[in-house]
Amino acid sequence: MSNKRALVVFAKAPIPGTVKTRLCPPLSPEEATALHASFAMDAIERTKKVAGKLKADRLVACDPDMAHPFFNALRSHHGVKLLQQRGQDLGERMGGIMQELFDRDYSSVVITGSDLPTLPSGEISQAFGLLADHDCVLGPCPDGGYYLVGLRCPRPELFSDVPWGTSEVLQLTKDKAAALNLKLGLTAPWSDIDTPDDLRTLINEKNRKDLSQRTARLLQTLSSRLKHRVDDL
C-alpha cells in the first residue's frame, strides 16, 4: 500500500479586490493584498520543515489560475508542486483536490489555509500523526469553521451541502463524519485572520515571535500608516 503523503496549502493569487476583502476597510485593497501575499508565503515556508520530516510532498492549490506569476514564483523558489482549484464553492474545490491526490495514489492528504500567520508547524505534524489511526482530522477555528482538514481516502460527502463562511461549518462537518462512521481527530483550535477584529488582535499583540520577519515588518508598517484607521478595526 502507498505511504505517500500530501500537504496542500490552499491559496489565492494576490489580486487586489479579490483577497482579504473583509479587511477593506480599514485596509485598502492593495494593503490587504500585500498582507495576503505575506501570509501565503508564511504558509509555504512553514510547510517546508514539516514536509521534510514527514517525507510529504508540498503542493499549492491555486485560485484562480496556477499560471499566475505568484504561483510560478512559489514553485521556482520553494519547490512546491501546483494544482488547479476547480469548483463553484470551497467544498467542491477541496473535495476535487482530495480526489485528484488520492487518484495519484497518495495515502493521506492534509489541506490547510493560507491565512494563519501564527499557526505552529507542530499542528500540521499532529494532523498527519492523527491520520495514522483516524479517518479524518479537523483543525477547529473559534469562529465555527476549520483551518485544516485531513483524510485517508476520498470523502466527498464531507464537503457537500455546507454553508461555507458561517459558524455552522465545523459542527456540520463533525456531524457528517459521525454519520459516515469516521473516526475523527482534532488538532488544537487556532484563529485565522479574516476580519478587522482578527487583524486588530494580531496588530496589538506585540513582539510576536511566531510571526515571520516579513509579516511582522508589514504589520508594523500598516499599524503606523493606518493609525487613524486602527481605532476603527
Order of alpha helices (4+ residues) and beta strands (2+ residues): beta-alpha-beta-alpha-beta-alpha-beta-alpha-beta-beta-alpha-beta-alpha-alpha-alpha
